[in-house]
Amino acid sequence: MDLTAQLALTLNNKVFANPRRIALLKQIANTGSLNQGAKLAGISYKAAWDAVNDMNTAMAQPVVHSEKGGKGGGGAKLTEFGERLLKVYSLTEQVQGMALAALLDDSISMNTLLDVMAHFSLNTSARNQLSGVIRHIASRGINDLIHVELACGQQVKVSITHASSEHLALAEGKPVLLLCKAPAVDLVPDTAPEACDSRNHLRGTLVEKTVLGDKTELALDIGGGDTVYSVMDAQQAESLCLQQSYQACFLASQTIIASMN
C-alpha cells in the first residue's frame, strides 16, 4: 500500500507553504531567478510571483529577496528565513513519513513521538531500547534515581547526575527512552531475591537462546511488547531453559536515558 500525505503549512487559515510553493523555492535557490525557478517548477511566472509575494507579506520576515531587472524579473534568492523554511519543511516531511510508516506497521509503538523516532532513526550500540514514562525522581545528592514505568507496568531505575536530569528537563509524567547494552544484563532465577536498590529486576519469560561461540544471547519477554536482551557466557547460560521465568538484572548506573525536550 502506497500511503502518502501532502504537507501544508497554514497561517491564519490561509496556505503559507505547500508542495507546489516549496518546489518553487527550491528552484529559485538553485537558479537565482524567479523566472527560471517558475519554469523548472512547472508554473507560470505570474503564479510564481503571486506565491512569493503572498509568502513575503504573510510574515514579518520575507522568504525571497528579489532584485529588479527586465521583463521576466531580475535575480532572486532565498533569505535566511526562506532557507530555514526549506529545512523545516523537509524535516517535517521526514517525521510525517515515519508516522505513516508506523501506521502501517502494528509492531511499532506509537505511544509517543519518541517511540516512532527511535524506531526509524535512532541507531545505537545498545541492544536494549525500552520506552516508558517517568513516575518518580529521587534526589540523592549529586545523583538522581529516576523511576521509569514500562508498558508492561514494571519499573526501571536509572541513576544519573542531577545536572543531567536538569539538562534533559526530566519530570514525572515525561516519556523517555532507556538504553542498555546486552552484556550488562544478567538473567537469574525468578525466585532470586532482589539484591539492592540500585539494581533493576525485570521479570519475564525466556523466549530465545542463540549461541555465538563462547557467548549466548538471551531474549526475555517482559510483557507490553518489550523484550530484554542479555549476553552471557555460554557455559553460564546453558542451564537456562526456554519458556521458563527469569529476572533480567542490571545496574541503574548502566542505563542511559534519552528524552525529547
Backbone bond lengths (Angstrom), bond angles and torsions (degrees), N, CA, C in turn:
res aa  C-N    CA-C-N  psi(-1)  N-CA   C-N-CA  omega(-1)  CA-C   N-CA-C  phi
1 M - - - 1.470 - - 1.529 109.17 -
2 D 1.320 117.39 126.04 1.467 122.55 -179.85 1.523 108.94 -99.48
3 L 1.325 116.07 84.81 1.457 121.74 -178.71 1.522 109.47 -90.04
4 T 1.318 116.95 124.01 1.462 121.37 -178.90 1.525 109.88 -128.75
5 A 1.331 115.50 165.25 1.463 121.58 177.32 1.521 108.48 -142.67
6 Q 1.307 116.57 145.02 1.457 122.30 177.77 1.525 108.80 -99.79
7 L 1.326 115.90 120.75 1.458 120.72 -177.45 1.525 110.70 -88.45
8 A 1.305 116.15 125.06 1.470 121.69 177.05 1.524 109.21 -129.77
9 L 1.343 115.84 133.56 1.455 121.71 174.87 1.522 107.78 -102.03
10 T 1.315 116.47 128.28 1.462 120.20 -178.32 1.512 110.91 -116.19
11 L 1.299 115.21 154.02 1.457 122.86 177.50 1.516 107.82 -136.40
12 N 1.335 116.30 117.37 1.467 121.25 -176.92 1.529 111.15 54.90
13 N 1.351 114.94 43.98 1.469 123.38 178.21 1.525 113.92 65.56
14 K 1.333 117.81 14.90 1.454 121.59 175.24 1.523 108.97 -117.77
15 V 1.331 116.02 144.31 1.459 120.50 -178.76 1.523 109.81 -64.17
16 F 1.341 115.48 127.06 1.462 120.73 174.88 1.524 110.46 -103.10
17 A 1.322 117.02 -46.00 1.467 120.90 177.46 1.521 108.89 -142.44
18 N 1.325 115.44 136.88 1.460 122.24 176.70 1.530 107.21 -144.13
19 P 1.329 119.13 176.03 1.465 119.54 -176.94 1.527 114.38 -53.86
20 R 1.308 117.44 -37.61 1.482 121.55 -179.35 1.524 110.97 -65.67
21 R 1.315 116.56 -45.00 1.467 120.03 -178.92 1.529 111.12 -71.69
22 I 1.310 117.26 -36.25 1.470 120.37 178.23 1.523 109.97 -65.46
23 A 1.346 116.70 -40.22 1.465 120.21 177.42 1.528 110.29 -61.03
24 L 1.326 117.24 -38.74 1.463 121.70 177.77 1.526 110.76 -64.66
25 L 1.321 117.27 -46.05 1.464 120.41 179.87 1.529 111.57 -61.46
26 K 1.311 116.92 -38.23 1.467 119.95 178.04 1.513 111.56 -62.97
27 Q 1.326 116.77 -40.98 1.471 120.29 -179.74 1.529 111.35 -71.68
28 I 1.324 117.29 -34.02 1.469 119.99 175.24 1.524 109.44 -63.97
29 A 1.321 116.52 -41.72 1.462 120.64 178.50 1.529 110.78 -63.31
30 N 1.338 116.81 -36.91 1.470 120.83 -178.22 1.520 113.02 -75.22
31 T 1.346 116.66 -36.74 1.472 120.24 -172.24 1.519 113.85 -102.28
32 G 1.329 117.57 -21.78 1.462 120.00 -175.33 1.511 112.62 70.10
33 S 1.336 116.03 22.24 1.457 120.63 -177.23 1.517 110.09 -145.66
34 L 1.330 116.12 133.46 1.454 120.77 176.35 1.526 109.98 -69.17
35 N 1.332 116.65 -40.04 1.460 121.75 -178.71 1.529 111.04 -63.55
36 Q 1.331 115.70 -50.94 1.465 119.83 -179.65 1.525 110.75 -67.61
37 G 1.310 115.49 -37.02 1.454 119.36 178.57 1.512 111.64 -61.60
38 A 1.344 116.53 -41.32 1.461 121.22 178.74 1.529 111.06 -63.00
39 K 1.345 116.97 -43.77 1.466 120.94 -179.69 1.527 110.94 -61.31
40 L 1.328 116.65 -46.85 1.459 120.35 -177.90 1.527 112.11 -70.02
41 A 1.339 116.45 -26.42 1.459 120.59 177.95 1.526 111.74 -84.01
42 G 1.352 115.92 -7.13 1.454 120.42 176.74 1.510 114.75 77.52
43 I 1.346 117.26 29.72 1.460 120.19 177.51 1.530 109.23 -131.01
44 S 1.318 116.77 163.34 1.457 121.08 -179.11 1.529 110.75 -72.77
45 Y 1.339 114.80 159.88 1.468 119.34 179.49 1.530 110.34 -62.23
46 K 1.354 116.18 -40.71 1.468 119.39 -179.34 1.528 111.06 -63.98
47 A 1.337 116.47 -42.86 1.465 119.37 179.50 1.524 110.62 -63.75
48 A 1.340 116.12 -37.74 1.461 120.63 178.67 1.527 110.39 -66.92
49 W 1.333 115.69 -43.83 1.470 119.81 179.88 1.528 110.39 -61.98
50 D 1.343 116.21 -44.88 1.466 120.45 179.81 1.527 111.06 -61.69
51 A 1.343 116.45 -40.46 1.464 120.34 -178.83 1.527 110.58 -65.73
52 V 1.332 116.69 -45.34 1.458 120.88 -179.61 1.525 110.24 -65.65
53 N 1.313 117.03 -43.19 1.468 120.65 179.29 1.525 110.82 -61.98
54 D 1.334 115.59 -39.68 1.463 120.25 179.37 1.526 110.53 -63.57
55 M 1.344 117.40 -44.46 1.463 120.89 179.88 1.528 111.16 -68.90
56 N 1.319 116.46 -38.71 1.470 119.92 -178.12 1.519 112.82 -65.55
57 T 1.321 116.59 -31.79 1.469 120.38 -176.64 1.529 112.75 -96.24
58 A 1.335 116.70 -9.07 1.470 119.77 -176.52 1.520 111.65 -73.58
59 M 1.333 116.60 -32.45 1.458 120.40 -176.93 1.520 110.17 -127.15
60 A 1.323 115.16 168.94 1.466 119.66 -177.32 1.524 111.49 -64.95
61 Q 1.333 117.59 -29.78 1.456 121.57 -179.35 1.527 110.41 -104.11
62 P 1.337 118.41 126.91 1.468 120.23 178.76 1.523 111.42 -70.50
63 V 1.325 115.56 159.50 1.457 122.39 -179.73 1.520 111.46 -97.25
64 V 1.320 116.14 -35.51 1.470 122.00 -178.18 1.523 109.57 -128.04
65 H 1.326 115.20 136.53 1.463 120.95 173.85 1.530 107.68 -106.05
66 S 1.339 116.99 123.85 1.464 121.71 -177.07 1.512 110.82 -113.68
67 E 1.341 114.84 147.59 1.460 122.18 173.32 1.513 108.68 -114.03
68 K 1.347 117.01 133.18 1.454 120.78 -177.02 1.521 110.73 -66.17
69 G 1.328 113.48 144.77 1.463 119.36 178.56 1.507 109.07 -150.95
70 G 1.312 116.88 -154.01 1.456 121.48 179.68 1.509 111.47 -77.72
71 K 1.331 115.79 -161.65 1.448 121.22 -179.99 1.525 109.03 -61.95
72 G 1.283 116.22 135.34 1.459 118.56 -177.30 1.508 112.17 93.14
73 G 1.329 117.29 -5.41 1.452 120.53 174.83 1.504 113.79 91.78
74 G 1.331 114.97 160.38 1.455 120.53 177.30 1.510 109.88 -97.61
75 G 1.323 115.59 -141.14 1.460 119.40 -178.35 1.512 112.06 -77.49
76 A 1.321 115.00 157.33 1.459 120.59 177.98 1.526 108.19 -150.15
77 K 1.317 116.00 142.74 1.456 119.70 176.88 1.518 109.21 -148.86
78 L 1.303 115.39 156.84 1.448 119.60 179.21 1.521 110.06 -74.87
79 T 1.315 114.95 142.15 1.460 119.86 172.38 1.535 108.27 -76.08
80 E 1.319 116.14 173.39 1.463 119.27 176.59 1.524 110.58 -59.62
81 F 1.341 116.28 -37.28 1.458 120.61 177.31 1.523 110.88 -65.95
82 G 1.332 116.59 -39.23 1.467 120.70 178.16 1.520 111.86 -63.09
83 E 1.330 116.98 -39.84 1.462 120.96 178.00 1.526 110.85 -65.70
84 R 1.339 115.91 -39.47 1.473 119.56 177.97 1.533 110.23 -67.06
85 L 1.314 117.29 -34.88 1.461 121.38 178.00 1.531 110.38 -60.50
86 L 1.335 117.25 -44.54 1.459 120.64 178.37 1.526 111.16 -61.15
87 K 1.332 116.41 -42.56 1.465 120.10 -179.44 1.528 111.09 -65.95
88 V 1.332 116.66 -44.21 1.465 120.56 -179.96 1.529 110.49 -64.18
89 Y 1.326 116.50 -41.03 1.462 120.56 179.67 1.528 110.21 -62.73
90 S 1.337 116.77 -42.10 1.458 121.31 179.16 1.526 111.44 -64.33
91 L 1.330 116.84 -44.51 1.464 120.70 178.86 1.529 110.93 -63.34
92 T 1.329 116.44 -40.92 1.460 120.33 -179.87 1.523 110.73 -65.64
93 E 1.327 116.98 -37.41 1.467 120.83 176.48 1.527 111.18 -62.69
94 Q 1.342 115.86 -39.10 1.466 119.42 179.16 1.530 111.32 -64.32
95 V 1.341 115.84 -44.25 1.465 119.65 178.37 1.529 110.25 -64.11
96 Q 1.324 116.47 -40.32 1.462 121.21 178.31 1.527 110.55 -61.80
97 G 1.338 115.99 -41.12 1.458 120.40 178.70 1.523 111.89 -63.87
98 M 1.333 116.42 -39.86 1.468 120.39 177.05 1.524 110.72 -62.69
99 A 1.325 116.63 -42.27 1.466 120.56 -178.78 1.525 110.82 -64.25
100 L 1.331 117.52 -40.23 1.462 120.57 178.92 1.525 110.85 -66.48
101 A 1.343 116.50 -41.06 1.466 120.31 178.28 1.527 110.35 -63.92
102 A 1.335 116.88 -38.58 1.461 121.11 179.01 1.529 110.81 -66.33
103 L 1.330 116.85 -34.18 1.457 120.98 178.51 1.526 111.12 -60.00
104 L 1.330 116.52 -36.15 1.459 121.44 -176.56 1.524 113.25 -90.16
105 D 1.324 117.89 -1.59 1.462 121.89 -179.36 1.522 108.52 -124.57
106 D 1.330 116.56 100.22 1.466 119.33 -174.89 1.521 113.51 -73.97
107 S 1.338 117.83 0.85 1.467 120.11 175.41 1.523 111.83 -84.80
108 I 1.332 116.79 -10.20 1.461 121.65 -177.56 1.522 109.86 -93.17
109 S 1.320 116.20 127.14 1.464 120.44 176.61 1.526 109.68 -70.50
110 M 1.329 115.98 136.17 1.467 120.90 -179.68 1.523 111.02 -124.36
111 N 1.331 116.20 29.44 1.467 119.18 -179.96 1.520 111.78 -67.83
112 T 1.341 116.28 -35.81 1.465 120.65 -179.99 1.526 109.09 -141.61
113 L 1.332 116.26 164.27 1.460 121.25 175.42 1.519 109.93 -62.37
114 L 1.336 116.75 -33.54 1.462 121.18 179.96 1.526 110.74 -60.79
115 D 1.342 117.87 -38.09 1.461 121.31 177.86 1.522 110.92 -59.86
116 V 1.327 115.84 -48.37 1.468 120.47 -177.07 1.520 110.76 -67.07
117 M 1.332 117.20 -45.03 1.455 121.14 -179.75 1.523 111.30 -61.46
118 A 1.329 116.60 -41.76 1.454 120.68 -178.89 1.522 111.34 -64.40
119 H 1.337 116.60 -38.13 1.462 120.21 -178.12 1.526 111.56 -65.30
120 F 1.335 117.34 -40.89 1.451 120.72 -173.21 1.528 114.37 -94.18
121 S 1.325 117.27 -29.37 1.467 116.95 -168.73 1.520 115.31 -128.57
122 L 1.342 118.14 -6.14 1.459 119.49 -177.57 1.521 109.39 -99.10
123 N 1.328 116.72 106.74 1.449 122.01 177.41 1.519 109.21 -110.95
124 T 1.336 116.61 119.26 1.456 120.87 -179.69 1.534 108.51 -135.88
125 S 1.323 114.78 168.97 1.462 119.70 177.27 1.521 111.60 -82.87
126 A 1.321 116.95 -4.47 1.465 121.57 -179.39 1.529 109.48 -79.95
127 R 1.325 117.26 119.31 1.471 121.89 -179.47 1.514 111.26 -67.86
128 N 1.323 116.55 -33.39 1.466 120.66 -177.21 1.524 111.26 -96.79
129 Q 1.322 115.49 122.40 1.460 122.42 175.52 1.521 107.64 -131.91
130 L 1.325 116.51 110.95 1.450 122.50 -175.95 1.522 109.86 -123.75
131 S 1.310 116.87 131.76 1.464 120.31 177.50 1.519 109.80 -100.25
132 G 1.322 115.59 148.07 1.454 120.32 -179.68 1.516 111.29 -164.88
133 V 1.321 114.77 -170.94 1.471 121.93 -177.88 1.526 108.58 -127.15
134 I 1.326 115.88 134.53 1.468 120.43 179.00 1.529 109.65 -68.07
135 R 1.344 115.79 127.02 1.461 120.94 179.16 1.524 112.80 -106.78
136 H 1.344 116.28 -27.40 1.470 118.33 -177.71 1.522 109.18 -159.26
137 I 1.330 115.87 144.60 1.460 122.08 175.29 1.526 107.84 -125.58
138 A 1.327 115.86 118.02 1.463 121.02 179.89 1.523 109.16 -107.42
139 S 1.319 116.54 122.07 1.459 120.95 179.86 1.519 110.23 -82.12
140 R 1.331 115.67 129.93 1.467 121.18 179.14 1.518 109.67 -130.56
141 G 1.317 115.90 63.92 1.451 120.96 -178.80 1.510 111.35 72.06
142 I 1.319 116.68 -119.00 1.463 120.52 -178.22 1.525 111.42 -73.87
143 N 1.339 117.49 -20.32 1.467 121.73 -178.32 1.528 111.88 -109.86
144 D 1.331 114.67 156.05 1.459 122.12 171.45 1.520 108.18 -117.40
145 L 1.326 116.52 143.37 1.458 121.40 174.35 1.524 107.03 -106.83
146 I 1.331 115.26 111.19 1.460 121.83 -175.90 1.520 109.63 -95.49
147 H 1.336 116.93 124.97 1.463 121.64 177.51 1.531 108.28 -100.21
148 V 1.339 115.72 116.99 1.467 121.53 -176.55 1.524 109.69 -115.01
149 E 1.325 116.46 125.69 1.462 121.21 178.55 1.521 110.03 -91.39
150 L 1.333 116.33 127.86 1.462 122.70 179.07 1.525 110.06 -87.39
151 A 1.334 116.03 173.48 1.467 120.56 -179.01 1.522 111.88 -61.79
152 C 1.334 117.30 -29.15 1.466 121.67 -179.10 1.522 112.61 -77.84
153 G 1.325 117.25 -8.52 1.460 121.32 -179.03 1.515 113.96 97.41
154 Q 1.331 117.35 -15.03 1.461 120.36 177.12 1.530 109.53 -76.99
155 Q 1.321 116.05 158.59 1.459 120.62 -176.80 1.524 111.47 -116.26
156 V 1.328 114.28 146.54 1.464 122.52 174.95 1.520 107.63 -116.40
157 K 1.332 115.91 135.20 1.463 121.26 176.85 1.518 108.76 -99.39
158 V 1.330 115.83 134.21 1.459 122.04 179.96 1.529 108.41 -125.05
159 S 1.320 116.56 126.69 1.464 121.21 179.35 1.522 109.54 -104.45
160 I 1.336 116.11 116.25 1.462 121.92 177.41 1.523 108.48 -137.39
161 T 1.323 116.51 166.85 1.455 119.11 179.17 1.525 110.38 -70.44
162 H 1.317 115.18 154.42 1.464 119.73 177.99 1.523 110.44 -62.38
163 A 1.320 116.96 -34.25 1.471 120.81 178.32 1.527 110.44 -62.60
164 S 1.337 116.91 -38.96 1.460 120.73 177.91 1.526 110.79 -66.48
165 S 1.327 116.56 -38.64 1.468 120.33 177.33 1.522 111.07 -59.99
166 E 1.312 115.76 -43.50 1.462 119.89 179.77 1.528 110.88 -68.11
167 H 1.337 116.66 -40.49 1.468 120.91 -179.87 1.529 111.00 -61.85
168 L 1.341 116.87 -37.97 1.463 121.59 -179.90 1.522 112.42 -85.64
169 A 1.330 116.03 -2.85 1.474 121.63 -178.51 1.526 110.89 54.37
170 L 1.339 115.83 45.60 1.456 120.47 -178.37 1.522 110.73 -73.03
171 A 1.324 115.54 141.33 1.466 121.25 179.63 1.516 108.44 -157.87
172 E 1.309 116.39 158.31 1.459 120.68 178.36 1.530 109.94 -59.63
173 G 1.332 115.75 134.80 1.459 121.23 -179.62 1.517 114.29 92.73
174 K 1.346 117.54 -4.56 1.452 120.08 -177.75 1.527 111.01 -86.04
175 P 1.363 118.10 131.50 1.468 121.00 175.77 1.529 110.30 -70.18
176 V 1.341 116.35 139.22 1.463 121.26 179.49 1.519 109.04 -141.31
177 L 1.326 114.99 166.93 1.458 122.42 176.01 1.518 107.95 -119.28
178 L 1.324 116.67 133.28 1.460 122.35 -179.00 1.528 109.51 -108.61
179 L 1.341 116.01 136.27 1.460 122.09 -179.64 1.522 109.03 -124.08
180 C 1.325 115.48 134.83 1.467 119.98 179.23 1.525 108.57 -151.78
181 K 1.328 117.45 132.79 1.454 121.41 179.64 1.528 110.53 -73.44
182 A 1.326 116.09 143.62 1.462 121.65 -177.73 1.527 113.29 -60.03
183 P 1.368 120.97 -39.81 1.465 119.62 179.47 1.527 113.98 -63.47
184 A 1.338 117.46 -16.44 1.464 120.77 179.04 1.523 111.84 -82.66
185 V 1.340 117.06 -5.96 1.464 121.77 -176.08 1.533 110.04 -105.82
186 D 1.323 116.44 130.18 1.472 122.60 173.76 1.521 109.36 -111.70
187 L 1.325 116.04 146.61 1.463 120.22 172.60 1.520 108.84 -104.34
188 V 1.336 115.50 129.99 1.464 121.65 179.28 1.524 107.74 -128.74
189 P 1.334 117.68 161.60 1.471 120.17 178.35 1.520 112.04 -54.48
190 D 1.309 115.66 146.48 1.460 121.25 -178.02 1.524 112.21 -61.93
191 T 1.325 116.08 -23.49 1.474 120.26 -177.84 1.522 113.00 -87.86
192 A 1.358 117.19 -4.25 1.466 119.79 -178.52 1.524 110.26 -65.29
193 P 1.341 118.37 139.06 1.479 120.89 179.80 1.525 110.72 -70.16
194 E 1.329 115.35 150.79 1.457 119.98 176.94 1.514 108.97 -72.11
195 A 1.358 115.52 125.36 1.463 120.65 -170.06 1.527 113.77 -71.84
196 C 1.330 116.64 -50.40 1.472 118.96 -176.08 1.521 109.91 -156.82
197 D 1.315 115.64 167.13 1.463 121.28 -175.40 1.520 112.52 -69.11
198 S 1.337 117.57 -20.91 1.462 120.43 -177.08 1.524 112.23 -92.75
199 R 1.328 117.37 8.40 1.453 121.61 -178.70 1.525 109.85 -117.69
200 N 1.320 116.93 134.95 1.463 121.85 -179.75 1.521 110.95 -87.50
201 H 1.335 115.41 147.13 1.461 122.31 177.88 1.526 107.80 -136.51
202 L 1.328 117.14 100.70 1.456 121.76 178.40 1.524 109.01 -104.99
203 R 1.321 116.35 123.38 1.461 121.15 -177.20 1.527 111.56 -92.26
204 G 1.346 114.57 140.83 1.446 118.91 179.19 1.513 112.11 -169.68
205 T 1.334 115.57 -170.58 1.459 122.78 -177.61 1.525 109.67 -112.31
206 L 1.321 116.74 131.64 1.467 121.36 178.73 1.528 108.77 -72.54
207 V 1.319 116.27 117.36 1.467 120.16 -174.87 1.527 113.30 -113.44
208 E 1.338 117.34 -10.32 1.464 118.32 -178.16 1.524 111.05 -157.03
209 K 1.343 115.89 138.60 1.463 122.95 174.60 1.526 108.02 -131.04
210 T 1.331 116.38 125.23 1.460 120.80 179.34 1.515 108.65 -127.08
211 V 1.328 116.74 114.89 1.460 121.46 -179.34 1.528 109.30 -84.68
212 L 1.318 116.30 125.81 1.464 123.04 -179.78 1.525 108.15 -127.48
213 G 1.336 116.55 87.33 1.456 120.32 -177.59 1.512 110.64 67.77
214 D 1.332 115.92 -123.73 1.461 119.84 179.57 1.518 112.30 -91.53
215 K 1.352 117.04 10.74 1.463 122.01 178.92 1.526 109.95 -122.14
216 T 1.307 115.15 157.25 1.465 121.39 176.15 1.517 109.44 -131.03
217 E 1.338 116.67 129.30 1.465 121.12 174.45 1.517 108.57 -93.00
218 L 1.316 116.48 129.72 1.457 123.21 -176.66 1.521 109.67 -118.87
219 A 1.326 116.40 137.90 1.464 121.84 178.80 1.516 109.44 -116.67
220 L 1.332 115.31 121.08 1.463 121.73 -177.91 1.526 109.16 -111.83
221 D 1.323 116.28 116.80 1.467 121.60 176.82 1.521 108.23 -79.67
222 I 1.354 116.49 113.38 1.464 120.24 -177.07 1.532 112.51 -101.75
223 G 1.345 116.33 6.12 1.457 120.21 179.25 1.521 112.27 91.39
224 G 1.314 115.61 168.88 1.463 120.84 178.73 1.512 113.31 65.98
225 G 1.338 117.25 18.26 1.460 120.52 -179.10 1.514 114.13 82.63
226 D 1.332 117.95 6.08 1.466 122.33 -177.35 1.525 111.65 -103.83
227 T 1.325 114.64 144.09 1.459 122.33 176.00 1.521 108.45 -127.73
228 V 1.332 115.77 136.21 1.460 121.22 176.46 1.524 107.91 -108.10
229 Y 1.337 115.98 132.66 1.461 121.68 -178.09 1.522 110.75 -107.41
230 S 1.336 114.36 142.53 1.454 121.46 178.63 1.520 108.73 -132.85
231 V 1.331 117.20 144.47 1.458 122.06 172.30 1.522 107.41 -119.43
232 M 1.330 116.01 117.29 1.457 121.82 -176.65 1.530 109.87 -128.00
233 D 1.316 116.28 164.31 1.463 120.37 173.90 1.525 108.55 -59.16
234 A 1.329 116.05 137.02 1.466 120.70 -176.77 1.520 111.86 -57.49
235 Q 1.318 116.49 -38.92 1.468 119.97 -179.78 1.520 111.06 -65.77
236 Q 1.334 116.14 -39.49 1.464 120.91 179.82 1.522 111.37 -68.66
237 A 1.344 116.74 -34.35 1.463 121.24 -176.49 1.524 113.15 -86.29
238 E 1.327 116.99 -8.23 1.465 120.90 -174.97 1.520 112.70 -59.55
239 S 1.309 117.31 -34.26 1.465 120.66 -176.52 1.527 113.41 -81.05
240 L 1.341 117.38 -8.74 1.465 120.63 -178.97 1.522 109.53 -79.54
241 C 1.336 116.15 133.65 1.467 121.37 -173.38 1.529 112.00 -112.14
242 L 1.316 115.32 140.44 1.467 120.95 177.22 1.522 110.57 -62.51
243 Q 1.330 115.06 148.18 1.467 124.23 178.63 1.529 112.89 66.74
244 Q 1.334 116.16 14.55 1.462 120.69 173.79 1.533 109.79 -103.25
245 S 1.327 116.50 158.24 1.470 121.63 -177.50 1.528 111.03 -88.32
246 Y 1.348 115.07 137.05 1.467 121.01 178.94 1.523 108.80 -143.97
247 Q 1.321 114.65 171.25 1.455 121.80 172.93 1.529 109.08 -111.17
248 A 1.330 115.89 134.30 1.464 121.06 171.52 1.522 106.74 -92.14
249 C 1.329 117.25 117.07 1.460 121.72 -174.90 1.523 111.14 -114.17
250 F 1.318 116.44 133.51 1.460 121.71 177.02 1.526 108.90 -159.53
251 L 1.316 115.12 152.44 1.463 120.76 -176.23 1.533 111.44 -72.83
252 A 1.321 115.16 146.34 1.467 120.74 176.49 1.534 110.69 -62.51
253 S 1.323 117.09 -29.89 1.466 121.61 -178.77 1.527 112.79 -76.29
254 Q 1.356 117.19 -12.02 1.456 120.94 -178.83 1.520 112.25 -97.78
255 T 1.321 116.62 10.32 1.448 121.97 -179.97 1.532 110.20 -110.30
256 I 1.322 115.48 133.14 1.465 121.56 178.21 1.529 108.15 -101.23
257 I 1.320 115.83 139.63 1.465 121.23 -179.59 1.529 109.80 -114.25
258 A 1.331 116.06 135.71 1.465 121.48 179.49 1.524 108.63 -127.81
259 S 1.325 116.31 146.47 1.457 120.44 179.83 1.519 109.74 -148.16
260 M 1.324 115.22 167.52 1.452 121.29 174.90 1.510 108.05 -111.28
261 N 1.342 116.58 123.56 1.462 120.23 -178.55 1.530 110.66 -81.91
